[in-house]
């Protein structure tokens, strides 16, 4: 098997690196006959931390052919690791393992109270049942995903319920992600000390310091929310339209403030077609997030959050290489020179 080699300027440190793929691990020890596949600006692979591959429409069952196609699109965009905080069904054994798909962690099907999520997707339970249901899922896959709030009319989950969920999930060694797009649900999730708030539209800036203190990461999914805002503007006036547009307008300043406050930002797309992580990075930068921070949210910061090292000896042999610094030339994110996944050129 050919040993791959990459060299150039490695991020986030900006130091010169020269790495060899010893199987699925990077080494700095030179390997005779290694093939230099790319030289340029080297990142430890991109990450999409909020993606739901495998189903075309809300409520559709998991389709393995769709799933593989979605995952291949991620790899083509430079994504070598994903987190799926909610899937349309339990994934097949090859998910996250085959050579042509990204590494993956997942939360299994979404978990929601009755009437508070898309019909046909996820598991339903009473609030009192959620902690044990979430803990059982996290024991299987490492993560559980809870829907904290849904429509304008539905009541959000309480702090007490989300705290009980978090304690039970942490007790089994798992982590919990929480969907929130309303103030009350997001505030309860932050105060409960969940591991990540997904979307977070409606959060108040006063919660940011508590996110730092409680080590709550923030996945703002800016690009998909802003796309939804463009569609909402074409609809007739309604309370739902007003709520959504107000939330979308407030979201970029909130995300920029989160970055300034030191909240761990994570980049996730939550949209089809898959492979759009570059657009999310650009949306973060447009919102006022420094380019280095925005790119880290889609690479080295996200990898560390999910438990993988970057461009160091012994780390998984993932990398994406660009001709120019993608922090100052964001358009480079659409044109990787090479994507290496598990020590293999993709």
N, C-alpha and C positions, 0 to 999 in steps of 0.2 A: 504494500500500500504506500502510495506517495505521501511523504511528509510535507505539509504546507508551511510556508513561511510568510510572515508579514512584518513590515518594518515601517517606521515613520515616526510621527509625533502622536503619542498616546494621550487620550483624555481620560480622566479630568486633569491630570497633573501637567500636561504639556511637555513631558520629557520624551526624549528619543527612546524608542523601544525597538527590539528585534526579537520576535517570538517564533517558536516552532511548535507545531501541533503534534505532540507525542500521543497519538490516538486522540482521545477526547480531553486532553489536558495540555495547557500551555507550558512550555519550558523555555528558558533563556539559554540552555545548553545547545550549541550548534549541532545540527544533524547533517552529516555528509549526504549530499545529493538531494537536499530539500529543495522544493520548488517555490521560488518567490512568486506569489500570486498577486501581490498588490503592495504598493508603497504610497504612503500619503498620510492623511489624518485618520487615526485608528481609534475606534470606539469599541467597548466591550459588548457589542450587539445592542440593538434597540429593544425596547420593551413596551408592550401595550398591556396596561394593568386593568383595563376595563373593556372587555370584548366578549361577545356572546356568539361564537361561531356555531354553525350547524343547523340553523333554522332560518328560513327566509322571512316569514311573517310571524308576528306575535301569536302565540298559541299553537304554532306548527310543531309537530314532533321532531325529535332529533333525527337528522338524515345524514348518514355517514358519508355519502358522496359529497353533499354540500359542505359538511364539516371539513373534509380533506381539502376541498377547493378553497374554502375560506382560509384555512391554515397556510396553504401554499401562497396565497396572496400576501399574508403577513410576512412570510420569509422573503418573498420578492421585494418587499419594501424595506428590508433590513432588520425585521423583527425576529429575534432568536429566542425570545421568552415571552409568554403571555400569562396573564391571570384572567380566568373566566369566573367572575363573581356572579354565577348563575348560568345554568345550561338548561336546554329544553329536555334533557334526560341524562342519565348517567353515561359518561363517555365510554367509548370502546377501549380495549386494552392498548391499542396503538397510540392513543391520544397522548401527546407530549413525549413520545418515545421514538417513533419512526424517523428515519434520517431526513425525510422531506417535510417535516412539520416542526414547529417551534417546541422547545421545552415548555412545559405548562404546569400550572397549579390551578385548582378549581374548587368551587364551593358546592358542586352538585346543583340540583334544582334550587331555585329561589324558595325562600320560606316567608310566608305572609299570613296575616290573619284573614279570615273569610271575607270575600268581597273587596280585597285591597290589592289586587294585582290582575294581570292579564288572564282571562279565562284560558284554561288548558295548559298553563305553565305553572310550575312550582308546586309546593306542598302547602296545605292550609291547616291552620290550627287556631285554637283559642289562645289569647295572650298568655294564660297560665301554663300552656303546653309548650310554648316556644323555647324556653331554655333547654329542656331535655331533647327536643327535636333538633335544635341547633347543635347541641353537644354531640349527639349521635352522628350528625353529618360531619362535623369537624373531626371527630375521631376517625372517620373513614378517609377524608380527603385533605384535612388540614385547615380548611376554611368553611365557614357558614356565611350565607348571605341573607340578611333580614330586610324586609321592606318596612321601614318605619312609618312612612306616610304615603298617601296615594292621591285621591281626589280632594277637591276643596271641601266636599261634604263629609268625607270619612275622618274618623277620629285617629290621630297619630298614636303610636305606641308611647307609653309613658316612660319616664326615667326609670321607674322601679322595674318595669319589664325588661328594658334594654340593659339595665345593670345586672339583672339576674341572668340574662342571656350571656352577657360578657363573662361573668364569673364562671358559669358552667362551661362555656367554650374554653376559657383559659385553663380551667381545671383539668381538661383532657389534653392540654398541650396544643390547642387550636387557636385560630384567630377568627375574628368576625368583621365582616364588611356590612355597612348599613346604607341602604338607599334612602336618601332624603331630598325633598325639594320644597320643604316648608319649614318655617322658623321653628315651630315647636318640636317637630321630629328631629331636626338637625341639632337643636340645642340639647335635647335629651340624649342623643347619641354621643355628643361631645362630652357631656357631663358624666355619662356612664362609662367613659373610657374605652369605647370600641377601638378597633385597630385602624379602621379607615372609614371615612365618610365619602360616599359616592354621590357625585353631582353637587350636593351642598347648596343648591340654589335656595335662597331665602335665609341663609345663615347671616347672623349679625356679626359685624366686625368685633364686637365685644367678646365673641367666643374664641378668637384667634389665640390669645394668650393661654386660654385653658386647653386648646388643642396642643400647643407646645408642651404645656405642663403634663398633660395626660398622654402624650405621645400618640396623638390621633393624626394619622395621615389624611390628606385631602386629595381626592381625584375629581377635579372640577368638570371634566368632559365638556370643555368650553365649545369646541367646534360643533358638536352635535346640538347643543342647546342653542347656539346662535343660528344654526341652520333651521331649527324648529321655530325660532323667532321670526325668521324671514317668511316662513309659511303662515305663521299666526297672523302676521300683519295683513294678509290677504283675506282673512275671515271676518265675518260680521262681528260687531261689538258684542261682548258677553263677559260675565265675571271671569270665566276661564281664560279668555283672551287677555284681559287686563292683568290678571295674576301672572300669566306666563310672560308677557312683554315686560312687566315691571321687574320680574325676577331676572330675565335675560339682561336687561339694562344695568342692573345692579351687580351682575356676576363678575364682569371683568375687573372693576375696581376692588371687589372683595378678594379675587384671586391675587391681584398685585399686592394687596395689603397682607395677605397670607404669606406670600414669599418674603416680604419685608420683615414680618414678625418672626420668621424662622420656622413656620409650619412645613413639614415634609410634604412637598408637592409631588404628585404622581400623574403621569400622562396616560389617559385612556380615551378611546375613540367612541365606544358604544354605538357603532353605526355600521351600516352596509353602504357600499362594498367594503370589505375588509382590506387592510393594508394602508390605512390613511393616517398613520401615526405622524407623518411629517406635517400634515395639516394641523394636528393638535399642537405640535411644538410651535408652529407659526402663530396659532391663535393665542397661546400663552404669551409669546413675545409681544404680540399686538396689544395684549391687555396690560402690558407694562412689566411683565416678569423679565428679569435679565436673561439674555440668551443662554448664558452658561447654566443658569438654574433651570431654565425650560428644557434644555437638552439633557441635563442630568435627570430630570423627571421622567424622561423617556429612555434612559440608559443606565448609567452607573448608580444613581440613587435608587431607581426602581429595582435594579438587580440586587443591591444590598438589602433593600426592604424585603425582597422575596428569598433572601438567603444565599445568593450566588456572588462570588467574587468577580473582579474585573480582570484587567490585563496584568496578571501576576503569575509567577510560577505556581503550578498546581491548579490554577483556576480552570473551569470548563472552557474548552477551546471554541469560543464564540467570538466573532468580531465583525464589524462592518467598517469598510474603508472608503474614504472620500478623497477626491483630488485636492480640495481646499478645505479650510477650516469651516465646518458647518455652522459654527456660532456666528461668524461674520458673513457667511454666504449661505443663508437658510435654504436657498434653492438647491444646494448640493444634496440635501436630504432626499430629493427625488431621484438622484443619480448615483447610487453607490458604485464604486469601482469593483468591489467584491463583498460578498456576504459569506462568511464562514460559520457553519453550524456543526457542532460536534466534531470539529477538525476536518470537515468536508466542505469543499467549495460548492455552494448552492447555485 
